[in-house]
Amino acid sequence: MIVVITGASSGIGKALAEQLAPRGAELVLAARRLDKLEELNHKLGGQHLCIPCDVSSTEECKSLIEKSVEHFGRIDTLVCNAGYGMVRTVGETSPEEFRRIFATNVFGTTDCAHFALPIMAKQELRDGWRGQVMIVSSAAGRRGLPYFGAYSSTKAAQLSIAEALRVECRPLGIAVTSVHPVGTETDFFDVAQQQGGKTMPAKHKAEIRQSARRVAREMIRGIASPRAEVWPLRAARWALSLATLIPGPVDRVMEKFRKELDEQNRKS
Ligand SMILES: NC(=O)c1ccc[n+]([C@@H]2O[C@H](COP(=O)([O-])OP(=O)(O)OC[C@H]3O[C@@H](n4cnc5c(N)ncnc54)[C@H](OP(=O)(O)O)[C@@H]3O)[C@@H](O)[C@H]2O)c1
């Protein structure tokens, strides 16, 4: 299989590459930090293709897809994983910051899919599908989090896009899968604090954080056997679906989280 992974230089994308490579997948590793991609490629045997790419640029997304097809002849799965968070209230997020996070998390997804879909539609069927677009959204795509409003909104947009695209692509033989991890142990929270200029309290006992390896393992199940959604923590799927029915009580739970962040940032 040929798998293109955006955001392969770290975290979930890197863990996915590390687990797909030993299974014989040929990979296109994309991110802005080429040195990190080359280091990963070297660790995986050196036969994969590294492409420096900033997904917030339409031209770079186009070139990523073109170079991938030029090199490998087809794309079986496009994993739109590149993204970042920002710890900041909605009111404090500037118009530029909003546009910038949408440019990476949402338009980076739609641009890569836009250029890959016509190519996938012409590919021969393989295991019943011509191709697959896998979109790494988040559990936060189902319920917005205080201090993560801009980020949550990009993840909700990715979920909506995946839902519509999945039905549109079915007759083309292209599978579309969205992925919804809960908090995962990667550089994500460090980057989110840097981007937002705010700090978060240290992880408390009640909080569940998964390993990137676990998330990647579940994503591979969704690649081997395409499905609508991948929820690496299954309980989160049911809890968050229920949460959409009772927004008032859930607001009160979320208020505790907001107060902790208010308190933390007053101190710092
Ligand atoms: N960690 C979590 O708790 C969590 C939970 C739910 C969903 N997610 C989602 O999982 C995805 C991966 O995040 P992660 O947790 O693995 O965080 P991470 O370790 O910080 O990795 C983020 C990846 O995205 C890449 N990236 C960021 N901006 C980019 C851009 N403009 N162009 C190209 N690549 C870019 C980074 O590479 P470069 O810096 O080299 O470009 C890096 O490889 C994100 O979409 C995130 O929203 C994470």
The ligand as an SDF file (V2000), in Angstrom:
LIG
                    3D

 48 52  0  0  0  0  0  0  0  0999 V2000
   -2.3080   14.8830   20.9170 N   0  0  0  0  0  0  0  0  0  0  0  0
   -3.6150   14.9890   21.1370 C   0  0  0  0  0  0  0  0  0  0  0  0
   -4.0530   15.0630   22.3060 O   0  0  0  0  0  0  0  0  0  0  0  0
   -4.5850   14.9460   19.9820 C   0  0  0  0  0  0  0  0  0  0  0  0
   -5.9280   14.6020   20.2640 C   0  0  0  0  0  0  0  0  0  0  0  0
   -6.8380   14.6020   19.2100 C   0  0  0  0  0  0  0  0  0  0  0  0
   -6.4420   14.8930   17.9160 C   0  0  0  0  0  0  0  0  0  0  0  0
   -5.1230   15.2170   17.6690 N   0  0  0  0  0  0  0  0  0  0  0  0
   -4.7520   15.5530   16.2990 C   0  0  0  0  0  0  0  0  0  0  0  0
   -3.7160   14.7090   15.8760 O   0  0  0  0  0  0  0  0  0  0  0  0
   -2.9640   15.3490   14.8390 C   0  0  0  0  0  0  0  0  0  0  0  0
   -1.4900   15.1560   15.1000 C   0  0  0  0  0  0  0  0  0  0  0  0
   -1.1360   15.8080   16.3130 O   0  0  0  0  0  0  0  0  0  0  0  0
   -0.1060   15.1910   17.3690 P   0  0  0  0  0  0  0  0  0  0  0  0
   -0.8340   14.9550   18.6210 O   0  0  0  0  0  0  0  0  0  0  0  0
    0.6620   14.0850   16.7630 O   0  0  0  0  0  0  0  0  0  0  0  0
    0.8180   16.4870   17.6350 O   0  0  0  0  0  0  0  0  0  0  0  0
    2.3550   16.7650   17.2620 P   0  0  0  0  0  0  0  0  0  0  0  0
    3.2230   15.7370   17.8890 O   0  0  0  0  0  0  0  0  0  0  0  0
    2.5630   18.2010   17.6250 O   0  0  0  0  0  0  0  0  0  0  0  0
    2.3980   16.5930   15.6890 O   0  0  0  0  0  0  0  0  0  0  0  0
    1.8380   17.5330   14.7970 C   0  0  0  0  0  0  0  0  0  0  0  0
    2.3400   17.2330   13.4040 C   0  0  0  0  0  0  0  0  0  0  0  0
    1.7040   18.1400   12.4880 O   0  0  0  0  0  0  0  0  0  0  0  0
    2.7150   18.7580   11.7010 C   0  0  0  0  0  0  0  0  0  0  0  0
    2.2990   20.0920   11.2930 N   0  0  0  0  0  0  0  0  0  0  0  0
    1.8560   21.1200   12.0590 C   0  0  0  0  0  0  0  0  0  0  0  0
    1.6000   22.1870   11.2900 N   0  0  0  0  0  0  0  0  0  0  0  0
    1.8900   21.8350   10.0070 C   0  0  0  0  0  0  0  0  0  0  0  0
    1.8470   22.5040    8.7600 C   0  0  0  0  0  0  0  0  0  0  0  0
    1.4490   23.7780    8.6450 N   0  0  0  0  0  0  0  0  0  0  0  0
    2.2210   21.8230    7.6380 N   0  0  0  0  0  0  0  0  0  0  0  0
    2.6230   20.5430    7.7270 C   0  0  0  0  0  0  0  0  0  0  0  0
    2.7080   19.8520    8.8800 N   0  0  0  0  0  0  0  0  0  0  0  0
    2.3410   20.5000   10.0090 C   0  0  0  0  0  0  0  0  0  0  0  0
    3.9670   18.7840   12.5940 C   0  0  0  0  0  0  0  0  0  0  0  0
    5.1440   18.7760   11.7850 O   0  0  0  0  0  0  0  0  0  0  0  0
    6.1060   20.0150   11.4850 P   0  0  0  0  0  0  0  0  0  0  0  0
    6.1290   20.8660   12.7220 O   0  0  0  0  0  0  0  0  0  0  0  0
    7.4170   19.3620   11.1700 O   0  0  0  0  0  0  0  0  0  0  0  0
    5.4990   20.6950   10.2990 O   0  0  0  0  0  0  0  0  0  0  0  0
    3.8450   17.4320   13.2800 C   0  0  0  0  0  0  0  0  0  0  0  0
    4.3760   16.4030   12.4930 O   0  0  0  0  0  0  0  0  0  0  0  0
   -3.4100   16.8240   14.8350 C   0  0  0  0  0  0  0  0  0  0  0  0
   -4.2740   17.0450   13.7440 O   0  0  0  0  0  0  0  0  0  0  0  0
   -4.1730   16.9620   16.1500 C   0  0  0  0  0  0  0  0  0  0  0  0
   -5.1770   17.9170   16.0730 O   0  0  0  0  0  0  0  0  0  0  0  0
   -4.1920   15.2390   18.6770 C   0  0  0  0  0  0  0  0  0  0  0  0
  1  2  1  0
  2  3  2  0
  2  4  1  0
  4  5  1  0
  4 48  2  0
  5  6  2  0
  6  7  1  0
  7  8  2  0
  8  9  1  0
  8 48  1  0
  9 10  1  0
  9 46  1  0
 10 11  1  0
 11 12  1  0
 11 44  1  0
 12 13  1  0
 13 14  1  0
 14 15  2  0
 14 16  1  0
 14 17  1  0
 17 18  1  0
 18 19  2  0
 18 20  1  0
 18 21  1  0
 21 22  1  0
 22 23  1  0
 23 24  1  0
 23 42  1  0
 24 25  1  0
 25 26  1  0
 25 36  1  0
 26 27  1  0
 26 35  1  0
 27 28  2  0
 28 29  1  0
 29 30  1  0
 29 35  2  0
 30 31  1  0
 30 32  2  0
 32 33  1  0
 33 34  2  0
 34 35  1  0
 36 37  1  0
 36 42  1  0
 37 38  1  0
 38 39  2  0
 38 40  1  0
 38 41  1  0
 42 43  1  0
 44 45  1  0
 44 46  1  0
 46 47  1  0
M  CHG  2   8   1  16  -1
M  END
$$$$
